[in-house]
Amino acid sequence: MAHTAPRRPAFVPRRTGRRHPLVATLMALPLAALLLLVFDGWETVATQASSVGVMLGR
């Protein structure tokens, strides 16, 4: 019989809780850069940054 990797549960529960603010910021930066390129304006980037701040509870 072939040696195979040990089985693990099909569903591994994910961590619950809040995401670290730095992780959230790193996730939002590419979208902010894309908005800057598409709409040619700092206002859009500022709006996106403000929305992220609201989501973080600041």
VEXTI-397962 format. One record per atom (N, C-alpha, C): residue in one letter; y, z negated, x; atom name; residue number from 1. Coordinates in steps of 0.02 Angstrom, whole numbers. Layout:
 res     py     pz     px atom   n
   A      Y      Z      X   CA NUM
...
! end
This chain:
 res     py     pz     px atom   n
   M    -59      0     42    N   1
   M      0      0      0   CA   1
   M     62      0     45    C   1
   A    114     36     24    N   2
   A    175     42     64   CA   2
   A    215    -23     59    C   2
   H    249    -37    113    N   3
   H    294    -95    114   CA   3
   H    361    -74     85    C   3
   T    383   -109     35    N   4
   T    447    -93      3   CA   4
   T    493   -153      6    C   4
   A    555   -141     -7    N   5
   A    604   -196     -7   CA   5
   A    589   -243    -65    C   5
   P    604   -307    -55    N   6
   P    592   -354   -110   CA   6
   P    636   -338   -169    C   6
   R    611   -352   -228    N   7
   R    649   -339   -289   CA   7
   R    704   -391   -298    C   7
   R    757   -369   -330    N   8
   R    810   -416   -347   CA   8
   R    827   -405   -421    C   8
   P    860   -452   -451    N   9
   P    876   -444   -523   CA   9
   P    917   -381   -535    C   9
   A    904   -349   -592    N  10
   A    939   -288   -609   CA  10
   A   1013   -301   -622    C  10
   F   1028   -358   -650    N  11
   F   1098   -375   -665   CA  11
   F   1119   -434   -622    C  11
   V   1166   -423   -579    N  12
   V   1193   -477   -538   CA  12
   V   1262   -493   -566    C  12
   P   1272   -553   -590    N  13
   P   1337   -569   -621   CA  13
   P   1394   -564   -570    C  13
   R   1450   -538   -593    N  14
   R   1509   -531   -550   CA  14
   R   1547   -596   -549    C  14
   R   1587   -603   -497    N  15
   R   1630   -663   -494   CA  15
   R   1682   -660   -549    C  15
   T   1697   -716   -576    N  16
   T   1750   -719   -626   CA  16
   T   1810   -752   -594    C  16
   G   1867   -742   -624    N  17
   G   1927   -773   -597   CA  17
   G   1979   -720   -582    C  17
   R   2032   -743   -550    N  18
   R   2088   -699   -536   CA  18
   R   2080   -665   -469    C  18
   R   2107   -607   -465    N  19
   R   2107   -568   -403   CA  19
   R   2164   -593   -358    C  19
   H   2152   -594   -294    N  20
   H   2204   -615   -246   CA  20
   H   2264   -568   -251    C  20
   P   2324   -594   -249    N  21
   P   2384   -551   -256   CA  21
   P   2387   -495   -204    C  21
   L   2363   -507   -144    N  22
   L   2364   -455    -93   CA  22
   L   2317   -398   -112    C  22
   V   2260   -414   -141    N  23
   V   2213   -362   -163   CA  23
   V   2244   -321   -219    C  23
   A   2276   -355   -265    N  24
   A   2308   -319   -320   CA  24
   A   2364   -274   -294    C  24
   T   2400   -298   -245    N  25
   T   2454   -257   -216   CA  25
   T   2426   -196   -182    C  25
   L   2372   -205   -143    N  26
   L   2341   -149   -109   CA  26
   L   2313    -98   -158    C  26
   M   2291   -121   -216    N  27
   M   2266    -75   -267   CA  27
   M   2324    -36   -299    C  27
   A   2382    -67   -306    N  28
   A   2438    -35   -340   CA  28
   A   2478     12   -294    C  28
   L   2476      1   -229    N  29
   L   2516     42   -183   CA  29
   L   2501    116   -186    C  29
   P   2437    138   -187    N  30
   P   2426    210   -192   CA  30
   P   2455    241   -256    C  30
   L   2450    206   -311    N  31
   L   2479    231   -374   CA  31
   L   2555    234   -368    C  31
   A   2584    184   -338    N  32
   A   2657    184   -329   CA  32
   A   2678    243   -286    C  32
   A   2641    257   -232    N  33
   A   2658    314   -189   CA  33
   A   2650    380   -227    C  33
   L   2598    385   -267    N  34
   L   2588    445   -307   CA  34
   L   2646    455   -357    C  34
   L   2667    402   -389    N  35
   L   2723    406   -436   CA  35
   L   2786    427   -400    C  35
   L   2795    402   -339    N  36
   L   2854    421   -300   CA  36
   L   2854    495   -286    C  36
   L   2796    521   -267    N  37
   L   2791    593   -252   CA  37
   L   2799    636   -315    C  37
   V   2769    615   -370    N  38
   V   2769    656   -431   CA  38
   V   2838    655   -465    C  38
   F   2869    597   -469    N  39
   F   2931    590   -507   CA  39
   F   2993    588   -463    C  39
   D   2985    589   -397    N  40
   D   3042    591   -351   CA  40
   D   3094    537   -366    C  40
   G   3073    476   -370    N  41
   G   3123    424   -382   CA  41
   G   3098    355   -366    C  41
   W   3144    314   -339    N  42
   W   3126    245   -324   CA  42
   W   3122    203   -388    C  42
   E   3154    227   -442    N  43
   E   3152    189   -504   CA  43
   E   3081    181   -529    C  43
   T   3042    233   -523    N  44
   T   2973    231   -546   CA  44
   T   2932    182   -504    C  44
   V   2944    183   -439    N  45
   V   2908    137   -395   CA  45
   V   2929     65   -411    C  45
   A   2993     54   -423    N  46
   A   3016    -13   -440   CA  46
   A   2987    -37   -506    C  46
   T   2982      9   -554    N  47
   T   2952     -9   -619   CA  47
   T   2878    -28   -610    C  47
   Q   2842     11   -570    N  48
   Q   2771     -4   -558   CA  48
   Q   2764    -71   -522    C  48
   A   2805    -84   -473    N  49
   A   2802   -147   -437   CA  49
   A   2818   -206   -484    C  49
   S   2866   -195   -528    N  50
   S   2883   -246   -577   CA  50
   S   2824   -260   -624    C  50
   S   2790   -207   -645    N  51
   S   2732   -215   -689   CA  51
   S   2677   -254   -655    C  51
   V   2666   -240   -591    N  52
   V   2615   -276   -554   CA  52
   V   2634   -350   -549    C  52
   G   2698   -363   -537    N  53
   G   2722   -432   -534   CA  53
   G   2711   -469   -600    C  53
   V   2722   -434   -655    N  54
   V   2711   -465   -721   CA  54
   V   2637   -480   -730    C  54
   M   2594   -433   -710    N  55
   M   2522   -444   -717   CA  55
   M   2498   -503   -674    C  55
   L   2531   -513   -617    N  56
   L   2513   -570   -574   CA  56
   L   2543   -635   -598    C  56
   G   2586   -631   -648    N  57
   G   2615   -691   -677   CA  57
   G   2674   -716   -638    C  57
   R   2711   -672   -607    N  58
   R   2770   -692   -569   CA  58
   R   2833   -678   -607    C  58
! end
